[in-house]
Amino acid sequence: MTAAGISAATALTGVTVGTVPAHAGVGGPTRQRVVVIGGGIAGVATAWLLDGQHDVTLLEAAPSLGGHAISVPVDVDGHRAMVDIGAQFFGPYSHPIYNKLVTSVLHVPTVPNTLDNTVFQYGTQTPLMVSPSVDRPITDLLQYLPALQAVAELMDGARDLEARRDWKVTVADLVESMNVDEKLKQDFVYPYVASVNGATVTQGKEFSARAALALAVRPLVDDRTEYVNARDGLGSVISALADEFTSVSPLINSGATGIARHNSQYLVTDSQGRVHPADHVVLALPPEPAAALVAQLPQSGPLARTCGRFRYMPARIVIHSDPMYMPQSTADWSSFNITTDGDFCEASIAYSRLRGDVAVYKSWALHRRQEPKQLLASMDFRHPLITPDFILAQGELQRRNGEDGLWFAGSHVFDVDSQESALYSALTIAASLAPESTNRARLGTLPTSPAAP
Ligand SMILES: Cc1cc2nc3c(=O)[nH]c(=O)nc-3n(C[C@H](O)[C@H](O)[C@H](O)COP(=O)(O)OP(=O)(O)OC[C@H]3O[C@@H](n4cnc5c(N)ncnc54)[C@H](O)[C@@H]3O)c2cc1C
């Protein structure tokens, strides 16, 4: 960010977002052409923040904007609900800036969540752990005391890592240091941590422990998890942003296929064969497709290699009305139910308990032994495997962000995989490219974000 950019952003808000290198700024109010590639929350938020300040073309490969923020309509027993098949939860402690955007600026309606957990082994009657909840007598849970104590110790460890901002300790390091019975570690603790990250036990051990537990511990206030959902799904947040576009041209079904540098401008080619000249290009894409584009630019080897250091794991989400992935006894049902099955450990979210609406289930189902009978929707995703090296690669991208007008946005650029980090990445770009952004001004003074490096 230029000195002018920093002082303008600070004067506007009282808070400077992000650290952007000095070579990156545009240095003034000149209207420029910006091509944003990727229409997930990072790309849509970047376009929204630059709106009115620059001429922005937003290229999205899919038939709609949203990326992982995608909501599907479901009808069950005469009731309709919008269900988030991808990202879903946010709240004031884990997602302070995103929460402010959604509730105070866009006024998108939200619904509270009841978040409790049951962990059980496939095919067995008695769960490994059932967490406390408003409707559960505490005496019924005494049998789960060792597991509950292990969770408390895990959360203490996570709080300590958050306080020290330590990404280097892995899940295996943290769990091995715990004062917990070996069998409980293997049967319960490792699968529990892995499942909240969409990982297998083997993959889960490699995670940075801070990253693996961040979205479990940050919203935990007085033993209550402060999370909400958007009532009509996170797709409604994307629509609210896109509905306000004035100088942004969103083009769907228009994936970027080529990028070239010609004199002092970029030429971005899309899948329809159109060529978009740009002064700045924002790659609001997961690292793999971003690397494929970066590699087309001259002398881009090191940057493309940095993109290649971000590892991802496949995930499949199914929305269904068949309770087959729930614990055998309904008394043990929680809103978040984890089945362990060898190296696999996948969760199933029960909407009826989570938010008191339709009887649908959202389940991770890459490794399940059987398909649910009443399948309503399914989608394939990729979750990041956030190792200590993933965090180092983030630092490298942050340092090079904006070099020669080439920017990186997305949840992989800062912190852990969340709407908050994707939005934070957009804000750092806007602080440099559009310090006078009127949409940025609507956010006012920003709360401190856990996504900040
Ligand atoms: C199942 C699941 C549950 C999750 N739950 C939560 C949650 O509860 N809370 C939370 O905060 N986060 C959650 N996340 C994480 C969250 O979804 C992501 O952090 C965030 O949505 C990523 O946004 P993004 O814009 O960086 O990337 P994406 O959403 O991946 O967007 C990238 C976009 O780029 C497009 N694209 C790809 N290639 C090209 C190309 N060549 N040209 C143009 N466009 C292209 C893609 O189609 C996509 O639309 C979840 C993720 C998943 C998968």
The ligand as an SDF file (V2000), in Angstrom:
LIG
                    3D

 53 58  0  0  0  0  0  0  0  0999 V2000
  -18.8360  -27.7890    2.7770 C   0  0  0  0  0  0  0  0  0  0  0  0
  -18.2150  -26.5100    3.2360 C   0  0  0  0  0  0  0  0  0  0  0  0
  -18.6250  -25.9280    4.4290 C   0  0  0  0  0  0  0  0  0  0  0  0
  -18.0550  -24.7300    4.8510 C   0  0  0  0  0  0  0  0  0  0  0  0
  -18.5390  -24.1520    5.9880 N   0  0  0  0  0  0  0  0  0  0  0  0
  -18.1290  -22.9080    6.3080 C   0  0  0  0  0  0  0  0  0  0  0  0
  -18.7810  -22.2120    7.3660 C   0  0  0  0  0  0  0  0  0  0  0  0
  -19.6820  -22.7510    8.0140 O   0  0  0  0  0  0  0  0  0  0  0  0
  -18.3590  -20.9400    7.6430 N   0  0  0  0  0  0  0  0  0  0  0  0
  -17.3700  -20.3340    6.9180 C   0  0  0  0  0  0  0  0  0  0  0  0
  -17.0400  -19.1730    7.2010 O   0  0  0  0  0  0  0  0  0  0  0  0
  -16.7400  -20.9910    5.9020 N   0  0  0  0  0  0  0  0  0  0  0  0
  -17.1100  -22.2420    5.5800 C   0  0  0  0  0  0  0  0  0  0  0  0
  -16.5210  -22.8890    4.5320 N   0  0  0  0  0  0  0  0  0  0  0  0
  -15.3940  -22.2360    3.8530 C   0  0  0  0  0  0  0  0  0  0  0  0
  -15.8860  -21.1520    2.8890 C   0  0  0  0  0  0  0  0  0  0  0  0
  -16.8190  -21.7230    2.0330 O   0  0  0  0  0  0  0  0  0  0  0  0
  -14.7290  -20.6010    2.0710 C   0  0  0  0  0  0  0  0  0  0  0  0
  -13.7330  -20.1260    2.9190 O   0  0  0  0  0  0  0  0  0  0  0  0
  -15.1440  -19.4090    1.1920 C   0  0  0  0  0  0  0  0  0  0  0  0
  -16.4590  -19.5440    0.7170 O   0  0  0  0  0  0  0  0  0  0  0  0
  -14.1650  -19.3030    0.0510 C   0  0  0  0  0  0  0  0  0  0  0  0
  -14.5000  -18.1860   -0.7290 O   0  0  0  0  0  0  0  0  0  0  0  0
  -13.5760  -17.7690   -1.9550 P   0  0  0  0  0  0  0  0  0  0  0  0
  -14.2470  -16.6630   -2.6360 O   0  0  0  0  0  0  0  0  0  0  0  0
  -12.1950  -17.5810   -1.4610 O   0  0  0  0  0  0  0  0  0  0  0  0
  -13.5060  -19.0770   -2.8870 O   0  0  0  0  0  0  0  0  0  0  0  0
  -14.6550  -19.8770   -3.6430 P   0  0  0  0  0  0  0  0  0  0  0  0
  -15.9350  -19.7880   -2.9210 O   0  0  0  0  0  0  0  0  0  0  0  0
  -14.0790  -21.2330   -3.9040 O   0  0  0  0  0  0  0  0  0  0  0  0
  -14.8280  -19.0830   -5.0120 O   0  0  0  0  0  0  0  0  0  0  0  0
  -13.9430  -19.2050   -6.0940 C   0  0  0  0  0  0  0  0  0  0  0  0
  -14.7420  -19.0200   -7.3640 C   0  0  0  0  0  0  0  0  0  0  0  0
  -13.8580  -19.0430   -8.4710 O   0  0  0  0  0  0  0  0  0  0  0  0
  -14.5360  -19.6670   -9.5390 C   0  0  0  0  0  0  0  0  0  0  0  0
  -13.5460  -20.0630  -10.5430 N   0  0  0  0  0  0  0  0  0  0  0  0
  -12.6790  -21.1200  -10.5030 C   0  0  0  0  0  0  0  0  0  0  0  0
  -11.8910  -21.1050  -11.6060 N   0  0  0  0  0  0  0  0  0  0  0  0
  -12.2600  -20.0140  -12.3250 C   0  0  0  0  0  0  0  0  0  0  0  0
  -11.8000  -19.4230  -13.5380 C   0  0  0  0  0  0  0  0  0  0  0  0
  -10.7970  -19.9450  -14.2430 N   0  0  0  0  0  0  0  0  0  0  0  0
  -12.4000  -18.2810  -13.9780 N   0  0  0  0  0  0  0  0  0  0  0  0
  -13.4160  -17.7140  -13.2710 C   0  0  0  0  0  0  0  0  0  0  0  0
  -13.8920  -18.2380  -12.1340 N   0  0  0  0  0  0  0  0  0  0  0  0
  -13.3130  -19.3620  -11.6530 C   0  0  0  0  0  0  0  0  0  0  0  0
  -15.2700  -20.7910   -8.8850 C   0  0  0  0  0  0  0  0  0  0  0  0
  -16.3260  -21.2720   -9.7150 O   0  0  0  0  0  0  0  0  0  0  0  0
  -15.7680  -20.1080   -7.6100 C   0  0  0  0  0  0  0  0  0  0  0  0
  -17.0300  -19.5210   -7.8020 O   0  0  0  0  0  0  0  0  0  0  0  0
  -17.0470  -24.1090    4.0910 C   0  0  0  0  0  0  0  0  0  0  0  0
  -16.6130  -24.7070    2.9030 C   0  0  0  0  0  0  0  0  0  0  0  0
  -17.2040  -25.8790    2.4680 C   0  0  0  0  0  0  0  0  0  0  0  0
  -16.7520  -26.4880    1.1700 C   0  0  0  0  0  0  0  0  0  0  0  0
  1  2  1  0
  2  3  1  0
  2 52  2  0
  3  4  2  0
  4  5  1  0
  4 50  1  0
  5  6  2  0
  6  7  1  0
  6 13  1  0
  7  8  2  0
  7  9  1  0
  9 10  1  0
 10 11  2  0
 10 12  1  0
 12 13  2  0
 13 14  1  0
 14 15  1  0
 14 50  1  0
 15 16  1  0
 16 17  1  0
 16 18  1  0
 18 19  1  0
 18 20  1  0
 20 21  1  0
 20 22  1  0
 22 23  1  0
 23 24  1  0
 24 25  2  0
 24 26  1  0
 24 27  1  0
 27 28  1  0
 28 29  2  0
 28 30  1  0
 28 31  1  0
 31 32  1  0
 32 33  1  0
 33 34  1  0
 33 48  1  0
 34 35  1  0
 35 36  1  0
 35 46  1  0
 36 37  1  0
 36 45  1  0
 37 38  2  0
 38 39  1  0
 39 40  1  0
 39 45  2  0
 40 41  1  0
 40 42  2  0
 42 43  1  0
 43 44  2  0
 44 45  1  0
 46 47  1  0
 46 48  1  0
 48 49  1  0
 50 51  2  0
 51 52  1  0
 52 53  1  0
M  END
$$$$
